[in-house]
């Protein structure tokens, strides 16, 4: 903290300006809907990552560990959607307007994703790497499929 005060004023000013755009727009909603759903999605990324490593054979498959990871992903996968309420479309969201304009399509994308996660839970105890790989792949594709349709690029 004290270090900050030692920064030359111009540098400090430019840091503050940088903070004023892009990623750092404040979530002013009283329920912090955007922040909460973004945090929930980050948890999905974190939960999926170790399974992605196993699928790409960069990490050994361990049955009980992998099963627990799949279950954790399933549990976390129920979280983001409740934060997309009708009053939830405001900056700094990256969600496309389609989330609200095509609510049925967005719901369908959630459901088809959740089916893939369910399949991953089902096969998580199989030591068959081909099955593991294709099922993790299907989950990842499902994340991406929804993003292509409903999330803006940065
Ligand atoms: C049904 C649609 C859908 C599915 C499925 C989905 N996402 Fe997303 N994701 C979104 C939308 C919409 C946003 C933008 C949220 C916002 O900014 O308001 C988002 C945002 C994110 C973000 C950015 C969070 C941030 O801090 O800006 C990450 C990371 C992410 N998703 C990861 C994942 C992963 C990993 C999966 C699969 C395990 C996944 N998502 C599945 C729709 C989806």
Boltz pocket constraint, residues with backbone or C-beta under 6 A from the ligand:
constraints:
  - pocket:
      binder: B
      contacts: [[A, 34], [A, 37], [A, 38], [A, 39], [A, 41], [A, 42], [A, 44], [A, 45], [A, 48], [A, 88], [A, 92], [A, 93], [A, 94], [A, 95], [A, 96], [A, 99], [A, 106], [A, 109], [A, 110], [A, 113], [A, 139], [A, 140], [A, 142], [A, 143], [A, 144], [A, 146], [A, 147], [A, 150], [A, 151]]
      max_distance: 6.0
